[in-house]
Each structure stands twice: as C-alpha cells, then as structure tokens.
C-alpha cells in the first residue's frame, strides 16, 4: 500500500483482542485530530510504531499489548493519546520459582519431507554450508601477526584453491590476563574450542599461539596435536612467523579444496535466530514470519536456536509451559536465574534495555521488547537448553542461552554450531559474521526501501496487508535453503561485511 502524504489511510495494528493500545502503521506517523475508520480520534501526534490508547486509562491501570501487561499507566491517559515511554511504569518480572513447567506442550507439527541443500559433508558426520579455512588464536597478543598472515594468504595462495571460499582469522580478546581456572572461565574457553571445530571449517583446525599465554594452544585442537599449532615465540623473526603460518595454511587449503558440495537433508542445518535494532513492528511482522520459518525448519528435522536471555526473561512464563518436559523447563529457569544473579552482581537495571533506538522505534520497555522477541521461536515444543558456548547436540527448537548483545549472541551461536543466522531488524544494522551468512529481515517497508542493498527479506509487507506471515515465512524458508546451498548470497556476504567475534567472559580479568 502506498500511503500518500495528504490522502493516506490512517492505520494501526492491534495484536490481541484484549489489547488496550495499538501501534501506528503510517510511515510519517499521524497528526493530532486524525480519525480512524473505527471512530478513534488522535489526541496527539503519534509517530510510526508508537502506541496509541484505544480506551481511557486510569492511574496504575495495566497497559496491555500482545494480550499481556507491558506496564502500568503512570497517570491518567485519555483515549487516543500517544503512550510515551515516560507514561509506562515497568512491571515486575515473572517469579521464576512459580512458573508452570511443561504443562502446555504443543502437539508436534506434521513433518515435511524432501527438502535438501547442497552442503559439505565432514568426516564426523556433520555438514557445512561453507568451505572455509579458519585459523584461531589462543591469545589476543598474536592477532596482528595473524591478520597480516591472512591478508598474505588471501593475496598469494587462496586464488590457487578455487573451491575454498575464504580464510578467516578467529581473533578474540581472551587467553591471558584472565582468571583461567575460575569456574565461569569455562564459558569463554569452550566458546573458542567449539568455534575452532565449526562445521564450516571442514575439520582443518589451525591455531596460532604466542607461547606464554594462560590458554594453552593445545587445548584448542583435537588431542593437543602440535602439528596444528604455530607458536610465535619459537620462530626467528616476523618474516619467519608469517612463513610458518602460510605454509601450514597451504597444506590445509589443499585438503579443503578437494571438498565438493553434495545433497544433504535440511535436518543437518543449525539455524540461529536473533534480532537487533528492534522496533514495535518486530513482534508483529518480522519475528512472527521468522517464527513460521522456524516451525518449517523444525518440521524438516533441523535444529533452530533462539537466544537472548534478557529479551526472554520477561516473557519466560510463556515459554516454560512449552518445554518438552520438566527437566528442560528447569534448565530454562536455571539460565534465567544465572543471568539474574549476573546482572545483580553488576548492579544492572532492567531498564538498561531497550536501547535509545529501540525506544525511538516505539518500544517502551524490556517487557514489550521481550514479548515481541520470543515470537521468533515459533510454536513448536522447546526440546532443549544450550548453556553459553556449548555445542547444540539435539534437533528441534533449542534455547541457546546468550546475552542480548548482537555480537556476543552471534559468537555464542557460532560456538553452538550455527550454520547461518536469521536476523530481524526494524532500525537497521549492517552486522554480519565472517564464518556464517546472516540473513537480514526488515520489519518495515521503509527500511527495505532505504537499505535495499542490505536487507534480504522484507517483512514490512505484513503490516500493510500486502503479504501474510505465512507468505514471508515460506519465502524465508526457501531463502535459507538457497543460501545454505550456495545458490544465493546475503547482502552482508556480497559486500563482505562482518563484525569481530565478541566472547562472553563473566570470569575475572586479572
């Protein structure tokens, strides 16, 4: 629908019959005095994505969106008014010890068969969707040397091995100056270990270390195999360091170059779900479409990871009933409690989320954000919980416990074995990952129009009635398979956009 500046039809979206607020659809917002077909008259100018009251609200009356309480009125709010962030009092989070467990497990959806992709079969039975040489570091000290070597490899050697897509330096800020034996140090260590054995690397693990770091390079390769490690303190000068890295890399490039794509079932895929730069449309357009695609992937036997503890915590009461059994429900609660304690130690306030951009896009608080975020998980049972940095070892829908930070979440999902990520955004972000494609899904038509060469799938059509959730969900499902098969590139891949890895390290830095 094209909305003309002087003749546009005023539109709002009410998600649930119980809602007493709705969000404005019109791209430029709507002025005071606007009359909707239902008779509602605006008392204020209301920007796009922001909430308008559908009834008069009394002081402390619940404000309801998605059929759930997102806050309480800080003062009387007249029908047709703009519900600004300052008018919404944050409610208390659900009590974790009182949550129902596995008491409303969805019936399994009928399986869908016959969907395949063209992947690279690994010797351990897993499959990759890329053919990449990954070189990890054991300590941040060596990152500059490795970056120099990787640039030389790409210029001088990689062109000789056309079946290899890329050479990627797995740099990070861990390895020394840390409490390596602290209990929570297990999180960054297993994250690095599991990234090094990512299925897109074809088993060709290679590590560059310094020689005196706390995180011994041998911990990052199978059986501590020294033939896979370059230790810089053992080399004579910079040129020799670079030569050693390049020689070891070429031996692995020869092996990787022999790999060929073959037909693999969709059940081999691990797909991560994430949102960033969210807005009030996230929970009504992009995230529901991703949820529909997630259901399709689960029905085809794949593994789907949804994450972001702080953007699940305030809606966890809607998830624990979906746990496949009480054990999974308790594991989900355990991750919520762990993060509650972690935030409390840092004296962090729940109001730190959402970001300024989220608020500009219409999200008043973390409760509203959480209710829209969890829609990405679709409707299937939650089969398991993956602690931060661990490998996913089950099929179906899994909760991978990560912070909400885009970069940390992406890093941890990679450690869990994610082949590609589906990323919804309302405000827009050029975020990408070197190791795995990132499919960007816009919540609004305006973002797709503004960033036509960065957004892969536009879910904004749902808000204007030009497409259904199911339409966009199927489009996304087929796009995932095409990207996994190498038939299509995401825009982030096309432009070579990627962010640095960001480890989650709750242990002390010494």
N, C-alpha and C positions, 0 to 999 in steps of 0.2 A: 504494500500500500504506500503510495506517495502522499505525504502529508504536506499540503500547501500552507504557506505561512498565514494566509488570510482566510482560508476556507477549510482548514484541516478539521477532521472529525475528532473531538476530544475522546481519548481512550484511556481506560485504566484497567488494571488486572487485579482481580480478587481471586486468591488461590483456593480458599476453603469457604464453604457456606457460613462457618462460624466467624470468619474474619470481620473485624470492625474497622480495618484500614485496607487500603488498596494502593498500588503504585501507579504513577502516571507513565504512560507509554510514549506520548508525543515527544519527538526529539528535542524541541526547544522548551519543553515544559509547557505549562498553561497559565494564562494570566488570571488574576482575580476577576470574579464575575462570570467565568466560563460555566456554562450549563451543560451537563451531560444528558444524553437521551433519557436516562432514568430519573432526571429531575435534580440530581445533586448539583449544587452551585458552590463554586470555589470561593472561600473567604479570603484566600491569599494566592499570590503567585506560588506555584508548586513546580520545582524543576523535574526533569525526566528522572524516573526511577525512585523518586521520593514519595513518601507516604501521605495520603490524604485520609482524613477521618470520614467514615461512612455514617457515623452516628455521633451524637453528643457524648463526650467522655467526661465523667466526673473525676475529681481529685482521687488518685490512687486506684482508679478503675483499670483492670487489665487491658492492655493493648494486644490484640490477637492478630497474628499473621501465620499462615500455614496451619491454621487451626490450633496453634499453640501460643502461650503467653510469651511475648518477646520483651515485656516490660510493663511498667505501671505509669499512669499519667501523673506528671509532677504538678499539674494544675488542671483546672477545667479547660477542656479543649472543645471548641464548637464544631459541629458537623461541617465538613467542607474545608477544614483548616489544614495547613501544612504541619505535619507531625515532625518537628525538628528534633534533632538528637537531644537537645537540652530539655525537651519535654518528656523524655523517656527515662524512667528510673530502672536501673539494671536489676533484674530479679536474682534470687539466689540460685546457685546451680543445683542440679538433682543430687540428692543424698545417695552416695554410691552403695552404702550398706543396705539400702532399702529397695534397690532396683529388682524388678522381676527378671528371672533368668529362663530363657528357652521356653517360655510359656505361650509363644505365638509364632512358632517356627513355620515359615511359609512352605507350602507344598512345593516339591520340585517342579520346575517348568519342564515341559516336554523337550527332550534333546533335539538338536538339529544336527544333521549329519551331512557329510560330503564337502565340507569346507576345508580347504587346504591352503598352504602358502609354500613358496619356494625358499627353503632355508638351507643352512649349512649344518649337516649332521656332525656332531662331535663324538669323540671316542667314548665318552662317558654316557652316551645316550641322549644328552641334551641337544638342542638345536639353536643355532644363532641366526640372526637376520642380517648381520653384517659380517664382513671378513676383515678384521682389524688386528693390527699388532699393537698391543697395549704394553707399555713399559711403566712400571710403577716405581715409586721411590720409597725408601724406608725412612727417610728423614727429609725435612724441608731444605736442609742445607745444600742438597745436590740439585735442587730444582733448576737453577740457572744453567748448570752444565748439561742436564738432560734436555732442556728446551733448545739449547744450541745444537746438541746432537740430533734431536728430532728434526729440526729445520734442515740440517745437512742430509739426513736420511731421505727426507721428502724430495729434496732437490736432486740428489745424486743417485739414490738407489731405488726408491719406490717406483719410478717410471718403468723400471725393468720387470716389475711384477704386477701386471695389469689386473690380475684377479684380486688384489688386495686393495680395499677401499681407502685405508688411511693408516697412519701411525699416530698413536695418541699417548701423550705423556700424562701419567696418572700422578699428578702432583698433589700435595696436601701439606698441612701445617703441623703435622704430628711427628713423633719419632724421637724427640729428645727435649730436655727441659720440662718433662712431664712426670707425674707420679705413675710410672709404668705398671706398678703392682697394685695400685688402688683398685678396689672392687669394680668401680664404674669405668676403669680404663678398658675393660673388656669390650665396650661399645665401639670406640674408635679402632681398636686393633682388629676385631672381627670384621668391621666395615672394610678396612683396607685389604684384609685377607680375601674376603669374598668378592670385592671388586676385581682383584687380580685374576680371579678364576671365572670372570664373567663369560657367559656362553658366546658372546660376540668376538671373543679373543681366541677361540679355537684351541684352547689348552696350551698355547705357547706363552707361558708365564716368563717374564723377564723383569729383574729388579736391579735398580741402581742404588747403591748404598754409599755411605761415607766411610764407615769402619769403626767409629767410636760411639755410635748412637745407642740409645737405650732399646729401641725396637730393632732387634737383630734381623737383618735381611733374610736369614734362613727361616724365619717364622712366616714369611710371605710366599714361599714356594713349596710345592709338594715334597715332603721328606727332607726338607732343608737342602735340596740339590744345589751345590755350589756352582755347577755348570751353567746355572741360570742367573748368576749374580755377578755384577761388576762392582767392585769396591774401590772407590776413588783413591783412598789413602794407600792402596797397593800399586798405584800407577806412577809413572815417571813423567810428570808434567801434563799440562792441559791437553796438548795435541794427542798424547798417548791415551788419555781418558776418552776423548772423542772417538779415536780409532777403535778402541776396545768395544765401546757401545755400538758403533756402526757395524763392526764385524759380527758381533753376537746378533744384532738385529737382522743382518742379511741372512744368516743361517735360518732364522725363524721365518723370514719372508719367503724363502724358498719353499718351506713346508706349507705355509698358508696359501701360497699361490696355486698349490695343487687342489685346493678345495673347490668344489663345484656345488652350485645350488641343486637341491633335489626336493621332491614333493614331500612335505611334512604336514601332519594334521594340525589344525588350529589348536588342538589340545596341548601342543608343545609351547604355545605362546604364554608369556608372562607380561601382562599389560598393567602399567601403573596409571593411576588417576590422580590428578592434582588440580587445584585452582589457584590463581594468583591475580592480583588486581581485580578482585571480585567486586560486583555491584549488586544492586537489588534485583537485577534481571537474572543473575546467576542461578538462583533457585527455581526459576520458572521457565527458562529457555535452555541454556547450555547444559547445566547439571542434570536436569531430567533426561535430556537427549543422551548424554553420556551414560546415565543410569540404564536407559533402554539398551544401549550398545553393550554395556557391561552384562546385562542379562543374556544377550545373544551370545557373548563370548563364553559365559558360564555354561549355557546350553550346549555350546560346541565343545565343551570339555576344557577350556583354557583356565588359566589362573589370572585372577584380577585382584590388584592391590589398591585399596583405598586407605587413606592415611590422615595425618594432621591432627594430632591429639587435641590441641587447643581449639580446633574447629570441629571437633566431635564431642568434646566434654559436655557442653551444654545441651546436647541433643542425644546423649548416650542412652537416656531412658527409652528412646525409640529404637535402639539397636540391640540392647541386651535381650529383649524378647525374641529377636531374630536369630540369636546364637543357636547353632545346630544342637548343642547340648549345654548342660550347666557348666561343664569344665571350660568350654570356650567362653561362656558368659563370664565366668570368674576371671579368666585370663584377660578379657577385655577390661573388666573393672580394675584388675591389677595394674594395667598400663595407665589407666586414668589416675589411680591413686599415686603411682610412682611420680607422675608428672605434676600432680597437685603438690606433692612434697617438694619436688624440684623447684617449682615456681615459688613456693613459700620460703624456701631457703634463700632465694634471690630477692625476696620481698617484692615480687612482681604482682601487679594488679591485673585482674581480668580485663579491665578497661583499656589495657595496653593494646588490645586487639578489638576492633579493626584499626586499620591504618587510616591516615588522612584521606587517601584516595578512595578507600572503601566507603568512607563516610560521605565523600563528595558524590559517590555513585548511589547513595540512598540507604546504606546500611547503618543503622543506628548503634548497634552494639554486637557483641560476640554471640549473643543468643540468636539474634536474627541471622547472623552470618552462619552459625552452626546449622540451623535448620535448613538453610539453602545448600550448605556444603554436603551434608550426608546424602542428599538426593542422588549424588553421583554413584552411590553404592547399589542403586537399582532395588530389586525386590526379592532377590534370592536369599537363602539362608547364609549366615556368616559361618564359614566352615572352619576357620582357624584364626589365630592371632600370631603375628610375627614380631618378636621383640626387635628393637632398633639394631640394624646392621646384620641380622641373621638372614640366612637363605630361606626362601619360601620352599617348603617341601610338600605342599598339598595342592590339589586342584580346587577350582571353585573360587568363591569370593572370600578374600582374606583381609583382615585389618592389619596393616603394617604400621606399627607404632613409630611415628616420626614427629618432630616439631612441625609447625605450620610453615616455617621459612621455606620458600621455594627451593633455594639452593641446597639446604640441609635435607629436605624431604627427597629431592631428586637424587642426591648422593646415597641416601639410605635405601631408596627403592632400587637403585642400581646394584647395591650390595645384596639385595634380596633376589636378584636375578632378572630384573625388569628388562625386557627387550626394547620396548618403546613406551612412551608416555603420552597420555591424552591430557591436555592442559586447557582448562577453561579460563577465560578472562573477559572482564567487562570494561576495564580501564585500558587494557593493552600492556603487553610486555614482550620484548624481543628475546626473552630467556630461551636457552637451548642447552643441549648436552652433546658433548663430543662423542660419547660412547653409544648413544641411543637416540633415535629420532624422537622429536617432540611435536605432536600434532596439536596445533592451536585451534581452539573452538571459541568463537566470539559469541557474547551474549546479546549483542545489539547489532542491527543493520548498520548503524552509523560507524561503528568500529571497523566493520568489514570494508565499508566504503573508504574510510580514512586510511586503513592499513591493508589494502587489497593484496599487497605482495608480502604480507607477514601472517595473515590469517588463513588457515587451511579449510576450515568448515565454518559456515555461518549459521548459528542457531537463532539469530535475531529474527528470522522469518517466522518463528513460532509466535513471537509477541504480536506481530501484525496480522497473523492469521494466514500467511502465505505458505506455511508448511506446518505439519504436525510434529509432535515429539517423536512419533514413530518414524516419520519420513527422515528426519535428521539423524535419528538413531541408526537406521539402516544405512544411510549414507556414510556415517562414521564407521560402522562395522566393516563395510566394503573398503573404505579408505585405509583402515588399519591393515587389512589383508594385503592390499596393494603395496603399501609402504613396507610391510614385512617381506614381501616377495621381491622388492627392488623395482617394481613397476612404476612407482610414483615416489617423488621426493617431497618432504615437507619443505615449507619455505625456509625454515631455520637451516635445514640441510643445504638447500640451494645456495643460501648466502654464506654458509659456513659459520653460523652464529653458535657460540657455546659459552656457557659460564664455567668458572672454575668449580671444582669439587669443593664441598664445604662439609668437613667432618663434624659430627655431633660428639663433643667431648665434655661430659659432665664431671669428669675426674679433675683433680687439682693440677694446675700448671705450676711447676716448682721454680 
